[in-house]
C-alpha cells in the first residue's frame, strides 16, 4: 500500500501542455509510455492507442502530434461515436455542392483539413463496416472522391486512432475489419489505468485543487485513501471527486471524512479507522459530523453529501447527539 503525507498547494507540479491538454507525468509507467511516444512521434507510422475510459488516451494522441515533425501542421480530431452514421462519411471525406439535400456549398473533409498534419479518430471501434472499407483504401494511399464529386483527392495525413474497446473482440464478432486493424495498429500504445500508476494520483489531485483555486490540502489519511482507491473512472473520476470536495470544503485541510463513500471503503481509509481506539469511535464520529456541519454553514444536505451518508442518516445521528431537529428547517 502506498502512503502519502499531507499536501499543500505549494507542492503543485507544473504540467506539460500538449495542444491545450495539460499532462502531469510523474509515475514510472507513464514516464516510460511518454518516452515511447516521443520516439514514435518522429515516424509517420499509424498509431492505435488503447486504454480504459478516462485514462488519458487523447493526451497521448496530442503528445504524438506535439513531438512530431508535423507539429506546425494541422491537428484535426473527431469522435467517431459522436456522429450519426449518415454523417461520418461526409465528415471524413467531404462533399460537393448538391451531393445531398442541404449541401448548398462544397465542404472539404477532415482528411483534407488535416493534410500534411495529424488526423485523430477517437472511438474508432464505432465506425460502421462500409466506412471501414473506404477508410482502409484511403490509408493505403488510394485517392478518393468527395461525396458527389468527380475529381479524386489525395492527402498526406498521419493517422492516430483510439478506443476503449477490444478491437480483437470486435473482429471476432465481425464488427471490425481485421485488415483495417492491422493498418491502424502499426504501433500500439496502451495507456495504463490510474490504479497502475499510483504516483500520479496525488500530483493530479493537487493540481485539480489548484485549478479550483482551493488553498487547502489533503490530510495524510485523505491522501492515503486517494492513493489506495482503485479509480475505475481513472483521471476523469479523480477530477470529479477533487472538484466536488474543493467546492464544498471551507477549512484549510481536506480530511478523510470529506471524501466520497466509495473512497472511504478503500483499505487504507479503513485501516485509518482501525487505528482509532474503539471506545472513542462514537465521540470521533460526532466530532467529524459537527465539524462538517460547521464547514457547510449547517446546511444538512451539503454535510450529508460530504460525509457520504443520506440526509436521513445524518438527522438520526443528530438526534442521538441531542442536536435540535428544529434547526433543519432553518439550516437546510
Helices and strands as residue ranges (DSSP letters): G 9-11, E 16-18, E 21-23, H 28-41, E 47-50, H 57-66, E 75-79, G 80-82, H 85-93, H 110-113, E 118-122, G 124-126, H 129-139, E 144-145, E 152-153, E 158-163, H 167-172, H 178-184, E 187-190, G 194-196, H 199-211, E 217-218, H 220-228, H 234-248, E 253-254, G 256-258, H 261-264, H 267-274, G 278-280, H 281-295, H 300-307, H 311-321, H 327-331
